[in-house]
Amino acid sequence: QAPIKYSVSKGMCSGSHHDKIEGNTQVVFKILDDLTGLCEHYSRAVASTGRRCPEEVHHKKNSLVRFLKRIPRLILAKASCQCAAYDRALFYLEDSIREQWHINNHRARGDISQPPPLAVLLNTLYIESEREQVLSTFHRIYAGLEDDDGLVGITKLRKE
């Protein structure tokens, strides 16, 4: 792949359309990583200072958490797949499922215990078309990671 080159003086970008999209997506991931790191920094500051922590730090941390939670993890997983960032894609997809389970489980029982196995989650959280979409994304990720066990597991889930 040819690197993307940007000329500030000409305001032009060279490289294929796909390369430009992938480059932009990687920039977005870098920004999300930086915001997540900043959120963790604020969380550590709040934890270490307790009640003495300035209200501004609490506000910044809470604002970042709300902002990051509004970004659909399933979309991030798919975008990661398109950039061949399969480990990131797996993280976002699993996070998406976990978050959906916590939302549904908390509403139903107010319980925040551990999620059940993936097969149970897929059958209870998603309608058939959504379930197939999630399984397809898992398949792309495991294929990209060259994870034979993961591919076998997804194939079994599709047959259930």
Helices and strands as residue ranges (DSSP letters): E 5-7, E 12-14, H 17-49, G 50-52, H 55-69, H 73-82, H 86-109, H 118-125, H 128-144, H 148-159
